[in-house]
Amino acid sequence: MAADITPLIHRVRRWPRRVVITIAVVAVTLLAVRIALPYVVRNQVNHRLQSIPGYTGHVADIGIALWRGAYALEGVEIYKVSGEVRTPFVRARTIDFSVAWRDLFHGKIVSDILVEEGQLTFVAGATEAESQTDVDRRWQEVIEDLFPLEITHLEVNHGLLRYQDTTKTPAVDLFVTNLRLAATGLRNRPSESGEEFPAEIVLEGDSLGGGQLRLAISAEPLAAQPHFHLSAKLENVNLPELNESLKAYANVDVSRGKMELAAEMAGKDGGFQGYVKPFFEEVDFNNVSDENKSVLTRIWENVVQGLAWLVKNKARDQVGTRIPFQGRFGDPQVGLWTTIVNLFRHGFVRAFNPTIEGTVDPDNVLPTGDSADGEGVASEKPETPPKVATDDVKKVEPEAAAPTDQPSKKRTP
């Protein structure tokens, strides 16, 4: 080995001294820059996060990988500072930003983002100071500053999506754990292929009550008004584990029962329409675990149970309906009368199925939320394969590890 490098050493010794010194200075400078770079980047990132109006944030560390054109934010936390909420709005163990080499070879400088154990928490409070729900253009500007290249692929592993409502008694705490998300086509320039929906988002996770959530979205990110098609399916939710939310919203609780839900929605030019189909199976409201219930509460539960029995599909032991909605963003309209009619229809005429119909088309949505064909989402249509059905999309494979700070799916009734 020594014999192999001897000629090289002799050649270096023959170099002019000035050249050797220059090379040494450049090497030392590059080494110093490499050592200092993570600290400089961390200070810049923390300064940008702290400049979000109403919020503050920081990263614990920065990892630089020059060989693959990447850097990673480690220990990311963003808090609301102008209110009383102390739960982080955004938290992530790692956010890795890297150049997508597969596109670089085709002359495109784009990027991938991988988020490990990312968490997003929304809080609905009685006042603005007690709430945490704002996601607007200010956040988009921060993302563009931190990740300046066009993002074409976003992946989230072991995530947590949480919604808390402190205005209710008891307080509502709903969440999706072990969240896996894959998003492609999140471009900030028009798609070269001219596709109507260049962006595809697939989300999967475990809901409160041991259920499984699958959601798929096709969208045009650059549309002036939201232009998208969404479909969602929630299965195998154990209702007793939702008793706190049932008490908060309906003042009832159950001793047994399962829930499923299917939904579809589309939006275009400021209007939207869709439907939600909830199904409750083998529900029993005779929950005797709470001996401190008032007489009025027990009477109300008996009324609810009687109404549920009245509209129940006896063959399936199931209560279900189809709830249509439409309107403009900020001004939704729910078909209440149609929902009631559908309750009886499911019980006595012909049962709905807990499936995604594929009957909502963005091209049929007018800016008012009405349907171009004049029928609307309240009209029954034969079920056809949807544009993006969560039953058919490729699932996001979870990683082997799991976060340790996510809430338990179990809830004490």
KAKA-V81977 format. One record per residue. PSI is psi in whole degrees, -180 to 180 (NA if undefined). OMEGA is omega in degrees with one decimal (999 if undefined). BURIAL is # if it has 24 or more other ideal C-beta (glycine too) atoms within 12 Angstrom, else .. Layout:
BEGIN
PSI&OMEGA&BURIAL  PSI&OMEGA&BURIAL
END
This chain:
BEGIN
-43&179.0&.  -38&179.6&.  -30&-178.3&.  -34&-175.5&.  -8&-178.8&.  -46&178.0&.  -36&179.6&.  -42&179.4&.  -42&179.1&.  -40&179.5&.  -40&178.7&.  -40&-179.4&.  -25&179.6&.  -10&177.7&.  150&174.2&.  145&-177.2&.  -37&-179.1&.  -38&178.8&.  -44&-179.8&.  -44&-179.1&.  -41&-180.0&.  -46&179.3&.  -41&-179.8&.  -42&179.5&.  -44&179.0&.  -43&-179.3&.  -44&179.5&.  -40&179.3&.  -45&178.8&.  -39&178.6&.  -42&179.6&.  -42&177.9&.  -42&179.6&.  -39&-180.0&.  -40&-176.0&.  -22&-172.5&.  -47&-179.7&.  -38&-179.2&#  -41&178.4&.  -47&-179.5&.  -42&180.0&#  -44&179.2&#  -41&179.5&.  -43&179.7&.  -46&179.8&#  -38&177.9&#  -40&179.7&.  -41&-179.7&#  -34&-179.2&#  -7&-179.3&.  3&177.0&.  122&-179.0&#  123&177.4&.  -5&-177.6&#  162&171.8&#  153&-178.9&.  169&177.5&#  160&171.7&#  143&-178.2&#  -34&-176.3&.  163&177.5&.  133&174.1&#  131&-178.9&#  130&175.9&#  87&-175.6&.  -32&-174.6&.  -24&177.9&.  13&177.6&.  53&-173.6&.  155&167.0&#  152&-175.3&#  133&172.4&#  125&-177.4&#  137&-179.9&#  56&-176.9&#  132&175.1&#  134&176.7&#  125&-177.2&#  154&170.1&#  128&-175.6&#  -12&-175.6&.  15&-178.4&.  -159&-174.9&#  2&-179.4&.  128&-179.2&#  -2&175.3&.  132&179.6&#  133&175.3&#  -45&178.0&#  135&175.8&#  142&177.5&#  140&175.9&#  -44&179.6&#  137&169.0&#  110&-175.2&#  125&-179.5&#  123&-176.6&#  156&175.3&#  135&178.6&#  99&-176.0&#  -30&-178.8&.  -33&178.1&.  -25&179.3&.  -37&178.9&.  -17&178.1&.  17&175.9&.  17&-179.7&.  127&177.5&.  97&-178.9&.  177&-170.9&#  160&172.5&#  147&174.2&#  129&176.6&#  123&-179.2&#  124&176.6&#  127&178.7&#  47&175.8&#  140&-178.5&#  139&177.8&#  122&-174.8&#  121&174.2&#  139&-179.8&#  125&174.7&#  114&-179.2&#  176&-178.7&.  -27&179.2&.  169&178.2&.  -35&179.8&.  -27&-178.6&.  3&-176.6&.  159&179.3&#  84&-174.0&#  -1&-171.7&.  120&168.1&.  105&-175.6&.  -162&-174.7&.  -25&178.2&.  -36&179.0&.  -38&178.0&.  -40&178.5&.  -38&177.6&.  -44&179.7&#  -41&179.5&#  -33&178.1&.  -43&-176.6&.  -33&-178.4&#  81&-168.7&#  -20&-179.2&.  161&177.5&#  127&-178.0&#  118&179.5&#  -19&-178.8&#  125&177.0&#  131&179.7&#  135&178.0&#  131&177.4&#  143&176.1&#  43&-176.9&#  173&178.5&#  126&174.0&#  123&-171.0&#  142&175.3&#  124&178.8&#  137&177.8&#  103&-176.8&#  -1&178.7&#  -12&-177.4&.  159&175.2&.  116&-3.6&.  164&-179.9&.  142&-178.3&.  135&178.1&#  99&-179.7&#  145&-177.2&#  160&171.4&#  119&-179.5&#  171&-178.9&#  43&-175.5&#  132&174.1&#  128&-177.9&#  137&174.1&#  124&-179.0&#  133&178.3&#  158&176.5&#  22&179.2&#  68&-172.7&#  153&173.7&#  13&173.0&.  153&-178.3&.  144&179.2&.  134&179.6&.  -26&-177.7&.  -12&-180.0&.  21&179.9&.  148&176.5&.  -41&-179.3&#  86&-179.7&#  -21&-178.0&#  134&176.8&#  130&-179.9&#  129&177.2&#  127&-178.6&#  137&175.5&#  150&178.0&#  178&-179.6&#  127&-176.6&#  168&170.7&#  137&-176.8&#  13&176.6&#  19&-179.9&#  169&178.1&#  125&-179.8&#  134&173.5&#  128&-176.6&#  139&179.2&#  137&-179.4&#  133&167.4&#  133&-172.7&#  161&171.5&#  99&-173.7&#  -26&-174.5&#  5&-179.2&.  141&179.1&.  -35&173.6&.  151&-178.8&.  125&-179.7&#  106&-170.0&#  168&169.3&#  129&-176.4&#  141&171.9&#  144&-175.1&#  150&178.8&#  129&176.4&#  127&-173.0&#  153&167.4&#  45&176.9&#  126&178.4&#  109&-171.1&#  -39&179.7&#  -27&179.2&#  -5&175.1&#  15&-173.5&#  -35&179.5&#  -42&177.9&#  -37&178.4&#  -39&176.7&#  -41&-176.2&#  -41&-173.5&.  -29&-175.1&.  -5&-179.4&#  38&174.3&#  160&168.7&#  165&-173.4&#  157&176.8&#  -22&175.7&.  165&178.1&.  158&178.7&#  156&177.9&#  143&170.2&#  159&-178.2&#  138&173.4&#  142&-177.4&#  154&177.8&#  144&-176.8&#  147&176.8&#  149&179.6&#  149&178.1&#  136&173.9&#  35&177.0&#  -13&178.2&.  160&178.0&#  161&173.4&#  161&-179.4&#  -164&179.8&#  159&172.1&#  134&179.1&#  97&176.5&#  145&179.6&#  133&-179.6&#  124&-176.0&#  140&173.7&#  44&-176.8&.  134&176.6&#  119&-178.4&#  -1&-178.2&#  72&179.4&.  106&-176.9&#  12&-177.3&.  -24&-178.3&.  101&-177.4&.  -7&-177.2&.  12&179.1&.  142&177.5&.  164&178.8&.  -41&-179.8&.  -38&178.6&.  -42&179.9&.  -37&177.0&.  -44&179.6&.  -42&178.8&.  -38&178.6&#  -37&177.5&.  -46&179.6&.  -43&-180.0&#  -39&178.7&#  -42&177.8&.  -40&178.6&.  -40&178.4&#  -37&-176.8&.  -41&-175.5&.  6&-176.4&#  139&170.3&#  106&-171.1&#  -35&-179.0&.  -36&-178.7&.  -10&-171.3&.  54&-169.3&.  138&171.5&#  129&-178.5&#  161&177.7&#  175&175.9&#  119&-175.0&#  106&178.4&#  151&175.6&#  156&178.8&#  176&178.6&#  -162&173.9&#  154&180.0&.  125&-174.7&#  -11&-179.8&.  67&-178.4&.  151&176.9&.  126&-177.9&#  134&179.6&.  81&-175.7&#  -48&-178.7&.  -42&177.8&.  -37&178.1&#  -43&179.4&#  -44&178.0&.  -41&-179.7&.  -29&174.8&#  -50&-179.7&#  -36&179.2&#  -44&178.5&.  -34&-177.2&#  -33&-169.5&#  -24&-174.2&.  -74&178.9&.  124&-173.4&.  142&169.6&#  162&176.4&#  145&-179.8&.  58&-178.0&#  162&175.4&#  125&-171.7&#  -36&-172.7&#  29&-176.1&#  -1&-178.0&#  120&-176.0&#  124&179.0&#  -35&-178.3&#  -13&179.4&.  1&-176.5&#  122&176.6&#  163&179.1&#  -23&178.2&.  -12&-173.7&.  -11&175.8&#  168&-179.8&#  140&179.1&#  -29&-179.8&.  -2&176.2&.  -3&-176.4&.  -44&179.0&.  168&-177.6&#  -12&177.8&#  -20&-178.8&#  138&177.1&.  134&178.3&.  153&176.3&.  141&-178.5&.  130&177.7&.  160&-180.0&.  129&-179.6&.  164&176.8&#  -42&176.2&#  105&180.0&#  131&-177.0&#  -19&177.5&#  -20&-173.0&#  -15&-177.0&.  156&178.2&#  129&-177.1&.  150&175.7&.  118&-177.3&#  128&178.6&.  155&175.3&#  171&-177.0&.  -38&-177.1&.  167&179.2&.  148&-179.1&.  149&-176.5&#  -12&-175.0&.  17&178.0&.  152&-178.3&#  150&177.4&#  146&177.6&.  -16&-178.7&#  144&176.3&.  140&178.5&#  120&-177.8&.  NA&999&#
END
